[in-house]
Amino acid sequence: MKSVLQRKEKLPGYLCAMEKIQVFVTGGTFDKEYNFITGELYFKDTHLKQMFERGRCVLDIDIKTLMMVDSLDLTEEDTQIIIHNCKRSLHQKIIITHGTDRMVATAKAIASEKIPGKTIILTGAMIPYAFGNSSDGFFNLGAALAFVQTLAPGVYLAMNGRYFNWDKVKKDMKTGFFVEAV
């Protein structure tokens, strides 16, 4: 059976004319798997295609995996790869799945490049998608999809049902929630 993403030609014309959304995968808890024997979290493949299909997403989306790393292990070179791909993308709407620990730092690095005309949303999860219904990944991804289509060009984070400007957000290390920075 073909997925919703593969059946675009059968969708109404107004849905097919939407602007393509570029999604860059960088890893983070979003895409971690759980080894039931050792109890360790590890990376295998991204879950995004299945998430879009399960969510019955009809948006025109291009998924590209840039890396699969925990954001605590993200290097300056990794950040430059993310920035390079944002600059070179032909699309004006970009979502980046990212680990939550360094998400704000990466958003700041992207914003410092002053990439014109693009709406860039970073999102992630505190609980891996592989854990099923307990993951916040689905919710955050859906919010990022809505925000990337409606916000003006700039760099934002989408977490916990909200969007934040890149320079007005922090992760509360006590609660794990993203909050406005004062």
Backbone bond lengths (Angstrom), bond angles and torsions (degrees), N, CA, C in turn:
res aa  C-N    CA-C-N  psi(-1)  N-CA   C-N-CA  omega(-1)  CA-C   N-CA-C  phi
1 M - - - 1.438 - - 1.532 108.84 -
2 K 1.317 116.41 134.10 1.462 120.73 179.42 1.519 110.53 -77.70
3 S 1.329 114.71 143.92 1.458 119.82 178.81 1.521 109.93 -77.43
4 V 1.326 115.28 167.39 1.461 120.99 175.81 1.521 109.97 -57.38
5 L 1.350 116.61 -37.81 1.463 120.19 -179.62 1.520 111.95 -65.89
6 Q 1.334 118.03 -29.37 1.460 121.59 -178.88 1.525 112.32 -86.57
7 R 1.341 119.14 -11.50 1.456 122.28 -175.17 1.519 112.61 -102.42
8 K 1.301 119.05 25.20 1.459 121.53 -175.71 1.525 113.07 -54.61
9 E 1.330 117.51 -33.62 1.460 120.13 -177.70 1.521 112.10 -66.13
10 K 1.332 118.95 -16.84 1.460 122.62 179.68 1.518 112.38 -97.03
11 L 1.309 117.65 -0.42 1.452 121.61 -179.96 1.525 109.89 -83.57
12 P 1.326 117.24 155.67 1.466 119.60 175.65 1.528 110.53 -57.06
13 G 1.315 116.56 149.14 1.455 121.98 -176.94 1.506 114.67 -53.64
14 Y 1.334 116.96 -39.23 1.471 118.78 -178.44 1.519 112.20 -65.74
15 L 1.330 118.80 -23.94 1.458 120.36 176.19 1.517 111.32 -80.78
16 C 1.312 117.76 -31.14 1.464 121.11 -178.81 1.526 112.01 -75.18
17 A 1.326 117.62 -19.46 1.459 120.99 -175.84 1.524 112.89 -87.30
18 M 1.323 117.81 2.20 1.464 120.42 -178.08 1.522 111.48 -67.64
19 E 1.319 113.95 152.12 1.454 120.39 178.10 1.531 109.85 -69.75
20 K 1.322 115.42 137.22 1.462 120.38 -179.66 1.526 110.53 -67.46
21 I 1.326 115.02 142.99 1.455 122.06 176.90 1.524 107.98 -109.42
22 Q 1.319 116.00 125.66 1.463 121.89 176.50 1.515 108.54 -87.40
23 V 1.331 117.30 129.31 1.464 121.34 175.82 1.521 108.05 -118.68
24 F 1.326 115.51 120.24 1.457 121.21 176.62 1.527 108.95 -103.35
25 V 1.310 115.77 127.67 1.459 122.67 178.50 1.525 108.39 -97.16
26 T 1.335 116.22 129.00 1.466 119.49 177.17 1.526 112.44 -121.55
27 G 1.327 116.80 -5.14 1.465 120.04 -179.82 1.508 110.89 110.28
28 G 1.312 117.02 -132.87 1.448 121.36 -177.15 1.520 110.95 80.88
29 T 1.300 115.65 177.16 1.461 121.92 -178.15 1.523 111.43 -57.46
30 F 1.309 117.01 -30.03 1.464 123.79 178.15 1.529 111.60 -42.73
31 D 1.314 116.51 -48.13 1.463 121.94 -172.22 1.522 114.34 -107.29
32 K 1.305 118.04 14.73 1.466 119.05 -179.91 1.528 111.40 -77.42
33 E 1.310 114.20 149.09 1.475 123.41 174.96 1.519 107.39 -108.34
34 Y 1.300 116.49 162.08 1.459 121.62 -179.34 1.515 109.87 -116.59
35 N 1.333 116.75 125.44 1.459 121.90 175.58 1.524 107.10 -87.85
36 F 1.334 116.04 110.03 1.467 120.60 -175.37 1.526 112.92 -68.09
37 I 1.313 117.29 -19.12 1.466 120.55 -179.74 1.527 111.08 -84.64
38 T 1.330 116.78 -50.12 1.469 120.22 -177.07 1.523 113.21 -91.29
39 G 1.346 116.56 -18.50 1.456 120.25 -177.26 1.512 113.60 79.82
40 E 1.324 116.99 7.30 1.464 120.96 -177.90 1.525 111.45 -89.03
41 L 1.319 114.41 150.82 1.456 121.11 172.16 1.518 108.26 -95.79
42 Y 1.322 116.64 141.81 1.462 120.38 -179.04 1.531 109.37 -150.21
43 F 1.334 116.08 168.57 1.459 121.57 178.03 1.516 110.23 -101.41
44 K 1.323 115.60 141.03 1.458 122.22 173.80 1.526 107.95 -126.79
45 D 1.322 117.02 -78.35 1.463 123.16 177.06 1.522 108.80 -136.44
46 T 1.306 115.88 163.32 1.461 119.24 176.07 1.534 109.50 -72.99
47 H 1.310 115.29 150.31 1.466 122.29 178.35 1.529 111.45 -99.16
48 L 1.313 117.79 2.06 1.463 120.00 -169.70 1.524 114.06 -60.74
49 K 1.322 117.71 -43.15 1.468 119.18 -178.79 1.530 110.13 -58.57
50 Q 1.334 116.50 -45.00 1.466 120.17 179.37 1.536 111.02 -66.04
51 M 1.312 116.48 -35.90 1.464 119.62 179.62 1.524 110.88 -65.94
52 F 1.323 117.00 -43.51 1.463 120.14 178.46 1.532 110.74 -64.39
53 E 1.322 116.42 -40.63 1.462 119.80 178.21 1.530 111.06 -65.91
54 R 1.314 116.42 -46.89 1.471 121.03 -179.40 1.527 110.99 -62.17
55 G 1.321 116.80 -34.88 1.453 121.88 178.19 1.517 113.62 -81.38
56 R 1.341 117.41 1.30 1.473 123.89 179.74 1.533 111.19 56.93
57 C 1.291 115.81 39.27 1.466 122.35 -178.93 1.531 109.99 -69.81
58 V 1.313 116.33 129.73 1.467 121.10 178.55 1.528 111.80 -109.70
59 L 1.323 117.26 9.04 1.453 120.84 179.19 1.524 110.23 -73.81
60 D 1.314 116.03 153.72 1.458 122.14 177.33 1.527 107.25 -83.81
61 I 1.330 116.34 106.99 1.465 121.45 -172.10 1.518 110.46 -124.64
62 D 1.328 115.68 136.39 1.460 122.42 174.65 1.534 107.22 -114.94
63 I 1.336 116.51 113.66 1.467 121.40 -179.16 1.520 109.24 -98.06
64 K 1.323 115.73 129.03 1.465 120.99 177.26 1.529 108.82 -133.49
65 T 1.320 116.33 122.72 1.458 120.47 177.12 1.526 108.98 -84.30
66 L 1.326 116.29 119.22 1.460 121.35 178.14 1.523 110.87 -90.60
67 M 1.345 115.56 -36.05 1.468 121.83 -178.89 1.514 107.15 -169.24
68 M 1.303 116.61 167.24 1.464 122.01 174.70 1.531 106.46 -132.82
69 V 1.341 115.67 85.97 1.460 120.62 -177.67 1.526 110.32 -133.86
70 D 1.300 115.24 153.54 1.449 121.53 170.40 1.527 106.37 -72.97
71 S 1.311 118.10 137.67 1.467 118.63 -175.84 1.529 112.76 -63.30
72 L 1.323 118.25 -22.77 1.466 119.61 175.39 1.532 111.41 -67.05
73 D 1.333 116.56 -22.02 1.459 121.75 178.84 1.530 112.46 -99.25
74 L 1.324 117.51 4.26 1.459 122.58 -178.75 1.528 109.98 -65.74
75 T 1.317 116.39 129.39 1.457 121.32 179.64 1.532 110.38 -98.59
76 E 1.308 116.56 169.69 1.466 121.17 174.91 1.536 109.76 -60.79
77 E 1.326 116.82 -37.31 1.468 120.94 178.05 1.522 110.52 -63.58
78 D 1.339 117.28 -39.94 1.468 120.88 176.84 1.524 110.76 -61.61
79 T 1.320 116.43 -44.07 1.466 120.67 178.76 1.527 110.41 -61.43
80 Q 1.322 116.71 -39.82 1.466 120.21 178.65 1.532 111.67 -66.18
81 I 1.320 117.09 -33.88 1.480 120.94 175.75 1.527 109.67 -63.75
82 I 1.323 117.08 -42.59 1.465 121.17 178.65 1.526 109.72 -62.31
83 I 1.319 116.78 -48.56 1.468 121.51 180.00 1.525 110.79 -60.49
84 H 1.325 116.74 -46.72 1.464 121.80 179.91 1.534 110.49 -56.13
85 N 1.329 117.02 -44.83 1.457 120.34 -178.76 1.523 112.21 -69.40
86 C 1.323 117.74 -34.75 1.465 120.21 175.08 1.527 110.78 -63.38
87 K 1.320 116.59 -42.81 1.469 121.04 179.46 1.519 111.58 -64.86
88 R 1.325 116.83 -42.51 1.466 121.51 -173.84 1.527 114.24 -83.80
89 S 1.303 117.00 -14.33 1.459 119.07 -179.65 1.523 110.46 -60.64
90 L 1.306 116.01 138.14 1.459 121.60 177.91 1.525 111.13 -78.44
91 H 1.318 116.80 -8.77 1.458 121.70 -174.39 1.522 111.09 -98.56
92 Q 1.333 114.83 146.84 1.463 121.43 -177.71 1.522 112.54 -88.64
93 K 1.342 116.22 -15.80 1.468 121.37 -177.88 1.517 108.52 -116.42
94 I 1.342 115.89 119.74 1.468 121.11 -173.56 1.531 109.52 -131.53
95 I 1.337 114.88 133.01 1.462 121.37 171.46 1.525 106.97 -116.15
96 I 1.321 115.85 137.25 1.464 121.31 177.40 1.522 107.77 -120.76
97 T 1.341 116.76 119.72 1.462 118.56 172.42 1.524 106.34 -84.29
98 H 1.327 115.41 135.06 1.468 119.95 -166.81 1.522 109.47 -152.50
99 G 1.302 117.05 151.78 1.460 121.28 172.99 1.512 110.16 -65.82
100 T 1.321 116.59 146.07 1.463 120.01 -173.74 1.531 114.04 -76.77
101 D 1.319 118.18 -22.92 1.469 119.55 -175.72 1.524 113.45 -67.56
102 R 1.320 117.93 -33.21 1.479 120.98 -178.20 1.525 112.62 -117.39
103 M 1.323 116.45 11.79 1.470 120.86 -176.07 1.524 112.33 -58.50
104 V 1.317 117.35 -44.24 1.466 120.78 -178.71 1.529 110.50 -64.93
105 A 1.320 117.70 -40.35 1.472 121.49 179.67 1.534 110.57 -64.41
106 T 1.330 116.90 -40.82 1.467 119.38 178.42 1.521 110.54 -67.31
107 A 1.332 117.20 -41.12 1.467 120.25 177.53 1.525 110.63 -59.44
108 K 1.326 116.90 -41.40 1.471 121.14 178.52 1.534 110.48 -62.68
109 A 1.335 116.85 -42.65 1.471 120.64 179.77 1.530 110.95 -63.76
110 I 1.327 116.78 -41.47 1.474 120.17 178.54 1.520 109.86 -65.51
111 A 1.329 116.81 -46.00 1.470 120.88 -179.07 1.524 111.71 -61.10
112 S 1.329 116.95 -34.69 1.469 120.16 -178.77 1.528 112.05 -65.02
113 E 1.318 116.48 -18.88 1.468 120.58 178.61 1.525 112.91 -81.54
114 K 1.346 116.41 -11.90 1.468 121.97 177.83 1.536 111.62 51.04
115 I 1.311 116.80 55.76 1.468 122.47 -179.72 1.526 107.73 -74.35
116 P 1.333 117.99 114.99 1.474 120.16 -173.48 1.533 113.46 -76.75
117 G 1.341 114.53 145.54 1.457 121.57 168.91 1.519 116.91 73.20
118 K 1.343 118.71 10.38 1.460 119.90 -177.25 1.533 110.63 -120.08
119 T 1.319 114.02 138.74 1.456 120.97 172.93 1.518 106.59 -99.12
120 I 1.325 115.84 116.90 1.464 121.73 -174.99 1.522 108.32 -120.07
121 I 1.334 115.58 121.65 1.457 122.33 -178.31 1.523 108.82 -117.21
122 L 1.323 117.60 125.82 1.466 122.01 171.82 1.523 107.93 -99.58
123 T 1.324 116.24 135.68 1.461 120.87 177.91 1.513 109.30 -143.72
124 G 1.303 115.78 164.03 1.456 120.00 -178.37 1.512 110.70 -162.98
125 A 1.317 115.60 -161.78 1.457 121.40 -178.57 1.524 109.43 -147.30
126 M 1.302 115.42 149.16 1.465 121.09 174.45 1.527 110.24 -90.32
127 I 1.338 115.59 -23.28 1.464 122.01 -178.39 1.531 107.42 -125.80
128 P 1.339 118.82 129.86 1.474 120.67 -177.95 1.531 113.39 -56.90
129 Y 1.316 115.96 143.19 1.463 122.39 175.18 1.530 110.24 -56.28
130 A 1.322 117.12 -34.80 1.465 121.82 -178.72 1.527 112.32 -61.47
131 F 1.333 117.91 -16.02 1.465 121.12 178.54 1.525 112.21 -80.56
132 G 1.328 117.03 -1.08 1.463 120.38 175.32 1.512 113.35 83.56
133 N 1.314 115.55 -141.82 1.462 121.69 -172.92 1.524 114.54 -62.05
134 S 1.315 117.98 -16.37 1.467 119.32 -179.69 1.530 112.22 -80.49
135 S 1.335 117.60 -8.76 1.467 120.29 -179.11 1.520 111.26 -78.23
136 D 1.313 115.85 139.49 1.455 122.04 173.81 1.530 111.66 -86.68
137 G 1.333 117.19 -1.82 1.455 121.70 -176.10 1.513 114.05 -59.35
138 F 1.330 117.60 -44.09 1.459 121.60 179.43 1.526 110.72 -58.40
139 F 1.318 115.22 -48.46 1.459 121.68 -178.60 1.529 110.78 -60.80
140 N 1.329 116.64 -47.19 1.465 120.45 -178.50 1.528 111.73 -66.56
141 L 1.340 117.01 -37.80 1.464 120.32 178.33 1.522 110.60 -65.19
142 G 1.326 116.65 -43.91 1.468 120.09 178.10 1.517 111.63 -61.05
143 A 1.315 116.47 -42.07 1.465 120.44 178.09 1.528 110.34 -63.42
144 A 1.331 116.47 -42.81 1.472 120.18 179.35 1.524 111.18 -61.11
145 L 1.339 117.25 -39.79 1.469 120.90 178.10 1.524 111.07 -61.87
146 A 1.320 116.71 -42.32 1.466 119.77 178.79 1.530 111.21 -67.24
147 F 1.332 116.20 -45.32 1.463 119.77 -176.89 1.525 112.47 -66.84
148 V 1.329 118.20 -37.73 1.463 119.91 -178.06 1.533 111.12 -65.53
149 Q 1.323 116.45 -25.69 1.467 120.40 179.54 1.522 113.08 -84.98
150 T 1.328 117.46 -17.06 1.460 119.26 -171.90 1.535 115.18 -117.59
151 L 1.315 117.51 -22.61 1.468 119.26 -177.81 1.528 111.69 -82.27
152 A 1.310 115.26 152.65 1.467 121.82 176.18 1.529 108.99 -67.80
153 P 1.332 117.13 160.27 1.467 118.86 176.39 1.522 111.52 -52.33
154 G 1.329 114.64 140.04 1.453 122.02 -178.11 1.512 109.03 156.71
155 V 1.330 116.23 -173.79 1.468 122.04 -179.03 1.526 108.30 -117.79
156 Y 1.334 114.75 129.11 1.458 121.55 -174.81 1.528 110.43 -138.52
157 L 1.333 115.24 163.66 1.459 122.88 168.43 1.518 107.56 -114.86
158 A 1.329 116.77 142.30 1.467 121.95 174.79 1.522 107.62 -121.91
159 M 1.320 115.40 107.59 1.468 121.67 -179.84 1.517 108.90 -147.01
160 N 1.322 115.58 146.31 1.464 122.07 173.48 1.528 112.69 58.43
161 G 1.341 117.54 32.36 1.454 121.48 177.17 1.512 115.14 81.49
162 R 1.317 117.26 4.61 1.462 121.77 -178.35 1.518 110.55 -125.22
163 Y 1.316 115.06 161.35 1.459 118.73 167.11 1.521 106.95 -112.36
164 F 1.316 114.08 151.88 1.460 121.61 179.89 1.520 108.36 -133.65
165 N 1.322 117.22 140.34 1.459 120.22 169.05 1.528 107.40 -65.56
166 W 1.314 116.76 144.39 1.464 121.87 -174.37 1.529 113.06 -54.69
167 D 1.331 116.95 -31.20 1.462 120.62 -174.54 1.529 113.32 -99.41
168 K 1.323 116.44 9.63 1.464 120.21 -179.08 1.525 111.22 -130.89
169 V 1.327 116.38 37.83 1.460 120.16 -176.47 1.523 110.68 -145.12
170 K 1.315 114.46 150.77 1.468 120.40 172.44 1.523 107.59 -150.08
171 K 1.322 115.16 158.23 1.450 120.46 174.79 1.521 107.71 -92.87
172 D 1.327 116.19 123.57 1.462 120.69 176.78 1.525 106.77 -77.32
173 M 1.301 116.79 109.19 1.464 121.93 -174.62 1.530 112.66 -70.23
174 K 1.321 117.79 -15.08 1.466 120.50 177.21 1.523 112.14 -83.15
175 T 1.335 116.19 -35.83 1.471 120.24 -175.58 1.526 112.51 -105.38
176 G 1.345 117.73 -23.07 1.457 121.78 -175.46 1.516 112.86 82.43
177 F 1.329 118.08 2.27 1.464 121.63 178.30 1.527 110.16 -92.37
178 F 1.324 115.72 153.20 1.454 120.69 172.85 1.524 107.95 -90.56
179 V 1.316 115.59 136.18 1.459 121.63 -175.52 1.517 109.11 -135.93
180 E 1.335 115.09 162.17 1.452 119.63 176.75 1.513 109.85 -67.27
181 A 1.312 116.12 136.10 1.458 121.44 175.56 1.521 107.69 -89.00
182 V 1.292 116.21 136.36 1.460 120.69 -178.94 1.490 111.69 -101.06
